[in-house]
Amino acid sequence: MEIVLWFLEDENGCSQVLETIKSLGEEAEGSLDKEQLSLYVLSALDFLESMGLPLALTVFFTTKRKDGGLYTIRVVKELVNHPPLLEFRVNWRGAGAFRALFFAYEINDIQFLVFVRATIKLATYSPEFEKIIKVTKSVYSTFIQSPEKYINLKGDEE
């Protein structure tokens, strides 16, 4: 099965998730901690794209830290009280916890991992995170009714 990371765009063609990742990268220029978090986010996205679901729910993402040690995390977690939403997670001390909410949609032997919203949490409880859960749930409901509005399922054939 092919796995595609799909970053939903707003009416202006902007993806809030990609903008959050880009902002983190820009902030990394002055912070070693944010640089490390930014690098892990990008590497963990590659990992998720190579694993897909359900593997990414159980296999740990592992990579080397700058000091030679290992960084290990389960990058995908089910949001227990909000199915079918999933949480993409990467943490780094001093920089915070990157969180992106997404859901899976499968068609024609392609698994789309549809990313809706992201934030960087600085504490366990985050009002912003609760807000993006609500937004993502709403987007999911709309998406499921008409996925072709969000994803070009016909390709370049026309």
VENPE-V750090 format. One record per residue. N is the residue number from 0. RES is the residue in one small letter. NEAR is the number of other ideal C-beta (glycine too) atoms within 10 Angstrom. Layout:
BEGIN
{{N/RES/NEAR} {N/RES/NEAR}}
END
This chain:
BEGIN
{{0/m/9} {1/e/10} {2/i/18} {3/v/13} {4/l/17} {5/w/18} {6/f/19} {7/l/19} {8/e/13} {9/d/9} {10/e/5} {11/n/5} {12/g/6} {13/c/11} {14/s/18} {15/q/19} {16/v/24} {17/l/15} {18/e/13} {19/t/19} {20/i/20} {21/k/12} {22/s/14} {23/l/23} {24/g/16} {25/e/11} {26/e/16} {27/a/17} {28/e/9} {29/g/8} {30/s/14} {31/l/12} {32/d/14} {33/k/21} {34/e/18} {35/q/19} {36/l/25} {37/s/24} {38/l/19} {39/y/22} {40/v/22} {41/l/14} {42/s/15} {43/a/22} {44/l/21} {45/d/11} {46/f/20} {47/l/23} {48/e/15} {49/s/10} {50/m/17} {51/g/18} {52/l/19} {53/p/11} {54/l/13} {55/a/23} {56/l/13} {57/t/10} {58/v/13} {59/f/11} {60/f/21} {61/t/10} {62/t/13} {63/k/9} {64/r/12} {65/k/10} {66/d/6} {67/g/6} {68/g/8} {69/l/9} {70/y/19} {71/t/9} {72/i/17} {73/r/12} {74/v/23} {75/v/25} {76/k/14} {77/e/14} {78/l/15} {79/v/7} {80/n/7} {81/h/16} {82/p/11} {83/p/13} {84/l/20} {85/l/24} {86/e/18} {87/f/22} {88/r/18} {89/v/26} {90/n/14} {91/w/21} {92/r/9} {93/g/10} {94/a/22} {95/g/19} {96/a/18} {97/f/23} {98/r/22} {99/a/28} {100/l/25} {101/f/27} {102/f/22} {103/a/16} {104/y/20} {105/e/12} {106/i/11} {107/n/8} {108/d/7} {109/i/14} {110/q/17} {111/f/21} {112/l/23} {113/v/23} {114/f/25} {115/v/24} {116/r/22} {117/a/25} {118/t/21} {119/i/20} {120/k/15} {121/l/10} {122/a/9} {123/t/7} {124/y/7} {125/s/16} {126/p/8} {127/e/13} {128/f/19} {129/e/10} {130/k/12} {131/i/22} {132/i/19} {133/k/11} {134/v/13} {135/t/26} {136/k/17} {137/s/11} {138/v/19} {139/y/20} {140/s/9} {141/t/11} {142/f/19} {143/i/11} {144/q/8} {145/s/8} {146/p/14} {147/e/9} {148/k/9} {149/y/16} {150/i/16} {151/n/9} {152/l/12} {153/k/8} {154/g/7} {155/d/5} {156/e/4} {157/e/5}}
END
